[in-house]
Amino acid sequence: MATAKRRSSARRGKRRAPPFATVALIVLVAGAAGWWAWGEQAAGYAAAGTAYGARVTCSCRYIGGRDLASCKQDFVPGMEPVMVSEDESTRSVTASVPLIASHTAQYREGFGCVLERVGS
């Protein structure tokens, strides 16, 4: 009577990691699916958040006289992705969510902080 050969027990417990290209493809497909499902909503939130962040931070800096780090504390919860930078020479603050949205507010005497037109 013939008996089946058993595989070596040393080989049973080892699994090879998937190749880098496979992992990269899975991440890319998941990212594209996520953007397709929620991209428009995320872009809208980013646009509103950057406009709000630029105007509030500009007012805090050039009307309130506070430093930039102190002004970022005024952001509402959920605005963590919004990054701010200032240009002291033009008295303006730019808020952005990288690759999605950006707005700039500039201090103008008599008007306060005014958002610049998008696309200008």
Buried (B, 14 or more C-beta within 10 A) or exposed (E): EEEEEEEEEEEEEEEEEEEEEEEEEEEEEEEEEEEEEEEEEBBEBBBEBBBBBBBBBBBBBBEBEBEEEEBBEBBEEEBEBBBBEBEEEEBBBBBBBEEBBBBBBBBEEEEBBBBEEEEE
